[in-house]
Amino acid sequence: MRSILPTEGGYAGRVFWLQGAVSFLIWILYGIGLRRRTERTVARVESWSRNTRAAVGAACLILSGVLLLAGLAALRTLAGPQPSDGLETVPWIAVTLLGIAFVELQVLGATIMVSLAKPTSVSKRGPGASNPWRGSRWRPIATYREGHWISKRKDRRR
């Protein structure tokens, strides 16, 4: 029976893949745990202006990748070549913590960006009473009510 793990490094390759799998599992479980905090995060950032939310959300998404790549590059420089039996304990923990920081910033940035898609104000007459076309020179040619389309064009056949 063939192994799905790389066997080029023998035992070292298996240890490296096992360390990666454990770190990956930690990152996934951490992301699932963050899902519970999203409502509190959205409630906190909805008081920010739209421009602030857009800037902070985009910055979190970009900064997460920069932090991850810079951290991995620094770790490689500081830790030097690894022994043949996988990562040492300290670099492995550092890689796992870098991944957790990446997941945290990605979830935070995505949550902030999604909060931009939610409507921020509702008119006093109810949620459906506001006119999204107000102030625009474009107007819909039909509306959908009670299961069918109602044309807004005037009959020009006269």
N, C-alpha and C positions, 0 to 999 in steps of 0.2 A: 504494500500500500504506500502510495506517495504522500509525502507531507505537503501541506499548502504553504508552510513556512519556508523561507529561503534556507537552503542547506549549504550555501557556499561557505558561510562562516562556521558551519557546524553548530556547536553549542552556543557560540557567541551570537550568531544570527537569531537563534530562537530566543535568547534572553533579551536581545534588543527589541524584537517584535512583541514579546510579552510585556516589556516595559511600556512600549508604545500603546499596546492595547489597554493596559491598566490606566494610563494617562488619558486616553481617549474616553474610556468609560467614566472617569472622574469628570471630564469636561462636559459630557452629555448629561450626567446626573446634576451637575451644577447648573447647567442651562435649564433643565426641567424645574429645578428649585427656584430659579429666577422668575419663572412664569407666575408664581404666586405673588410676587412683588410688583408686577406691572401695573395693576390698578392704582396702587399708592404712588407709583412713579408718575403715571399719567395725571393723577389729581394734583401732584406737586408742580408739574411743568405746565399745566394748562394756564396758570396765572402769568406765565412768561409771554412776551409778545411773540407773534408769529415769526418775525425775523430772528429773534433770539433762539427760538426753538429750531428753526432751520439751520442756523449757524452751529449751534451746539450739537444737534443730531448728526450733521455731516462731519463735524470735527471728531465726534466719538467714533464714527465708522472709519474714518481715515486714520485717526490716531491709533486705533486698535491694531491695524495692520503694520503701521510704522513701529509701534512698541514691540510687537511680536518679532518682526524681522530684525530690528536693532538688538533686541534682547538675545535672540538666537545667535546673531553675529558676535555680540560681546561674550556670550557664554563660550562660543567656539574659540574665541581668541584667548580668554582667560583660562579655560579648562585645558586647552591644548588637545593633542590627539588622545583619544580614549583607548583604554586597554582592549584587548580582544574579547572580553567577556561582557560586552554591552556597556551602557553608561554607568558611571559611578553613581553613588547614592545622591550626593549633593547636586551634580548637574541634572540628574533625573528629576529631583524635586524642583529645581529651578525651571526646567522646561515645563513641568506640570503647572507651576505657579504662573509662568508666562501665558500658558494656554488659558488658565482661569481668568487672568486679566483681559485677555483677548475676548473671551466669551462675555465677560461682564460689560466691556465697552461696546461690543456688537449688539447685545441685547438692549442696553441703554440707548444707544444711537437709533436702533430700529424702533424702539418704543416711542422715542421723542418724534421721529419722523412720521410714525403712524398717527400720533396725536395731531399732526397738522392736517390730516385728512378728515378729521371729525369736524362737524359744523360747530362754530364757536358761539353763535347767537341764534336765538329763535324769537320770532315776532310774538307780540302779545296775543295774537289771534290763534296761535297754535303752530305746530311744527310745519304743517303743509301750507300755511298762509303766506309765507315769504315768497317773493318773486325773484327767482335766480336770474331773470333776464333784465331786471331793472338796471338802467344805466348802460345797457349794451345796445348797439345798433342792430344786432342780430336778434331775430325773433323766431320762435318755433313755428313751423307750418301746421302742426297738429298737436293735439294732446290726447293722452290715453285716459279715458274715464269710463267707469262702469263696464269694462270688458271690451270696449271698441274705441277706435280712433275717431276723433272729431277734428275735422279740417278747420283751420282758421283762415283759409283763403276765401276770398269772395268769389261767388260764382260768376265767371266772366263770359258765360254763354249768351247773355242777353242781347 
